[in-house]
């Protein structure tokens, strides 16, 4: 059965999210809010009936994915190509700290997907490794289900979405952010990926 739908799910809130710190490849942990967000989202994601889930090897994504896979009984695979953007020297800093050290560079990073933080990756480089995961799914024949869910990170999801939709690199910054435990839904038709939902999610009370 060929791959027809992708759901790209961002992890729940982490301790770094809660304190405004930049994570990148740092292996931050889900907060209690993050765990609750994953539990709250699971019934909505179950309706997609994914054949399996592939998660980034960083714990915030793997733990989020496990909430879903244990709830609906589907296999979980781990793939480090789904890691968040490596932010180099910025990892662990707050936005204010980066702005103090390197005025204007965060804005440059947001507006130019080809530019990378010192010692880190550009969004284009992130898309290059992430799109290989999708290519592997499409080339693996019977191993590719009708729907596959990728549990990953906000920056990677934006970059991968832009790449799959074949947007010009100059248009990538027009895509908005992905909230914790929200997702993107993409469907494949006539040989192309099409956007069905962006930053979709379940918002409710009692997450804390």
N, C-alpha and C positions, 0 to 999 in steps of 0.2 A: 504494500500500500504506500503510495507516495506521500511525501510531506506536503500538507495542504495548509496548515495553520501553525503559527508560532505565537506563543504568549511569553512576553519578556517581563518578569516579575522582579521588582526591586525588593531588597531585604527590609526588614522592620527597623525601627529606630535603634540606634546603638548609643553607647555611652559617649562616643565622640560626636555623634549627631546632636545629642542633648546638650553638649558643652560647646558646640560651634567649632569643633576642630576638624581639620582636613585629614581624611583617613588614607586614601590611596591603597597601598598594599599592606598597611598596618592592620593587624588582625584584631580589630575591636569587637566587643561583645554586645549582644542584644541587651537592651534594658527590659524591664518588666513590661513597659509599654510596647516595645518591639515584639516581644513574644505574644502579647495580647492582640496586636495588629495582625500577626500571622494567623492566629486562631480565628480571628474575626473574618479575615479574607478567604480562608480555606473553603467554606461552602460555595462562595461565588466562583472560585477558580475550579472547583470540582465539576461545575457544569460544563466546562470545556472538554472534560473527559480526556485528559492527556494520556498518551500511551506510556510515557515515562517523563521524568524530570531530570534535567542536567543542571548542576549547580556549580558556581565558583567554589574553589577550595578554601576561600576565606570563611571563617566560622559564621560571620553574620549572614552570609548567603546560604551556607549549608544548613545552619540551624533553622532558618526561615523555611527552606525547602522541606526539611524533615517534618515540620508540622503538617504540611500538605500530604506528603507521600505516606505518612503513617495514618492519616485520616482516610485516604481513599485507596490505599493498598497498591500503589504503583511503584516500580523500581526508581531508585535514585542513582544517578551517575555523577561523578565529580570530574570537572575539567578546569584546570588552572588557566586556560585561555580566556575564561570568563571573568577573570579578576578585574577589579576596578583599575582605572588609569593610575599608573605609577606617578606620583606627584613629586618625586625626587626630594629636594631640600625643603619642600613645603609640608611634607607629611608630619602630622602631629601639631602643626601650628594653627592658630586661629586666622581667620581672614584678616583681622586687624593687624596681627603680627606680620603677615606677609606684606600687607600694604605699607607698614612702617619700614620694613627692610627693603622692599622693592616697589616703590610707588609706581602705579600704572600697569604692573605686569599681570595682575589678576584680570584686569579688563582686556589686556591683549590676549591672554589665554582664552577668555570667553569668546572673543570676536574672531580669532584666527585658529581654526582646527588643525593647522599644520604646525603651530608653535607649541613647544613643550616647556614646562617648568624646568629650572636647572636640575639636571640629573634625572629627569622624568621622561614621560611619554607624551606625544601629541595625541589628539583625538583620532587623527587619521591612522596612527600606528595601532591604537586600541581597536579601531574598526577592522584593520587588516587581520589581527589575530582572532577576533570574535567571529568574523564572517567565515573563517575556516571551519568553525564548529558547525555552522549551518551547511556549508558545502559538504562536510563529511556526512551529515544526516541525509542529504539529498542523494549522495552517491552510494549509500550503504544498502540500498534496495529494501529488502524485507525488514531490515532493522529500523527503518524510518516509519513512524506511525503517522496517522492522519493528523494528530495534533501533538506537539512537543512543547513543554514549558521549560524555559531557561530561567533559573533563579540567579540573579546577578546584581548589578550595581547601577546607580543612576547615570553616571558618566558613560559607562559602557553601553547601557541600553540606548541612550541618545545617539551615540556614535554608530551603533549597529543598525538602529532604525534608519538613520540617514543613509547609510551605505546600502541597505536592502531596498530602500525606496529610490535609489539611484539619484539622490539629490546632488546638485553641484556643491562642492565643498564650501563655496562662499555662502550657500544657503543654510548650512548646518546650524549656525547660531540662531536661526529663527525658530528652532525647536525649543520648547520650554522644558523646564525641569520635570523630574519624576519624583513624586512624593514617596515617602516610606510606605512600603507594602502596596503600592499602586503598580499598574501594569500597562503594557502596550500589546495590542492584538494586531497581528498581521496575517493576511490571507493571500494565498498564491493562486492566481488565475491568469490564463493566457500567457504563461511563461514569465509573469512579473509578480512581485510582491506589492500588495495594496494595503493601505492603512485602514483598519476597521475601528480602532479605539486607541486613544493616547492619554496617558495619565489617568486611566480609569481606576476606580477603587470603591471600597465600601467605607463610608464615614458614619460613625455612630458613637454613642456615649459608652462610658464604662470601660475605656481602654486602660485607664490608670488603676 
